Amino acid sequence: MISRKASTYQKNHLGFTLIELMITVAILGVLATIASASYQNYIIKENREFARQILHAAATKMEQYYAQNGRYIDNNGAWPSGLFATTVTGTSGTVYTLSLKPDTPSAQAFSILATPQDNIQGSDGNMCINNQGVISYPAAANCGY
């Protein structure tokens, strides 16, 4: 057998130095920051796609109303109420609110505006769908009216 002598440094060095631990913690911090930002972007995109689906469903409800009544407005000249949900709920609560545009109802045209809410989705842009099914993103707060 070949015997190996341990150096004095190896005998006295039984752990990690403070510098090694600080470097490890710094690397983990950078990785956690990158992962957190990526996850938040994923959530924003997921909520936006969900809102897009809800906008399509709301536009379908408006088209059904038009097919039954021959116009998009009710007998009082106002937008019909209760046809679709006015909020979109995502993983962090209400992420979009829906509203009909223009503010003065039209019998022959409509747009539905999805306005982002809360601190996660709040920096995302508006989405708008019109009676032809065209979605614009980012959209003006009045959907172009």
N, C-alpha and C positions, 0 to 999 in steps of 0.2 A: 504494500500500500504506500501510496505517496502521501505524505503528510504536508498539509499546507499551513503555513503560519499566517494568521490574521494580522493585518497591520494594526497599529495602535489606533488609527482613525476608524477602522472597521469595528474594533472592539467598543469604542466609545460612542459610535454613531448608531443609535438604536431607533431613530424616528426620523421625522421630517423636519426640515428647518422652517422657520417662520416665513422666509422668502418663498419657499416651495409651496407652502399652504396659501400664501397670499396670491401667488400666480394662479393656482388652481381655482381659488374663489373668484378671481377676476375673470378667468376664462368661462366659468360657469355663469357668471353674471351677464357676460356678453351673449352667450348662447341663450339664456333665459329671455333676454330683451328681444333678440331676434325672433325667438319662438312666439313670444307674446304678441309682437307686431304682426307676424304672419297669421296667427290665430284670429286676431281682431279683424284683419283684412278679409279673412275667410268668412267670418260672421257677417260682415257688412255685405259681401257679395251674396251670401246665402239669403239674407233678409231682402236684398234688392230683387233677387230672383223670385222669392215668395211673393213680394209685392207685385211683381210683373204678372204672376199667375192670378192674383186677386184682381188686378186691373182688368185682365181678360174676362174673368168671371163677371165682374161688375158691368163691363160693356155688353156682355151677352144678356144680362138681365135687362139692360136698357133697350137692347134690340128686341127682346121678347115683349117688352112694354110697348114699343113702337108697332110691332106686328099686331098686337091686340087693339091698340088705340089709334093708330095712324099718325101719331105725333109723340114727341118725347116729353111733353109737359102734361100736367093733370088738368082737370076741368077749371081749376082756379088760376091757371096760367103759371104755376110754379113747378119746380122740378118734383117729380114723384118721390115720396119719402118711403123709406123702409124696403127698397128693392134690394139693396146690398149693404154689407157691413161698412161702416165708416172708419174702421180702424183695422190695421194689419198688426197682428201680434206675432212677434218673433221670439227668439231665445231669451231676449232681455226685456220682454214686456212689449208695450206698444212701440212699433218702429216706424210706422207710417200712418197718416190720417188721410182719408179720401174725401174729396169734395167735387161737386159738379161745377163745371165752368161752361159758359161765362156766367157771371153773377146774375145777369138778366137772362132768364130762361129762353131758349129757342125751341120752336116746335119741330124744326127740321135738322138740328145739329146739336151735338154735345161733346164735351171733353170731360174726362175724369182726371183730376190732379191728385197725385200721391205726394204728400209733403213729409219729408223725413222728420222723425222725432227722437228724443232722448239723446244721451251723450255718446252712444256708440254710432247710431245712424245719422245723428244731427249734421255731420259734415258732408253727408252724401247729398247728391243733387235731387231735385224734384223729378218725378216721372209723370208723363201725361199720355193718355190714350184718347183717341177721338172716335167718332161714330163710324169711321172707316176701318178701325182696328189698328191704326198706326200708333206705335208707341214712340214717344220722343224722350230722350234722356241725355243729358240734363235738360230740363224744360223750364220755361219761364213760369213765374208764379201764377200767371193768368192763362197758361196753356196757349198763348199766342192770340188771345182775343183782346 
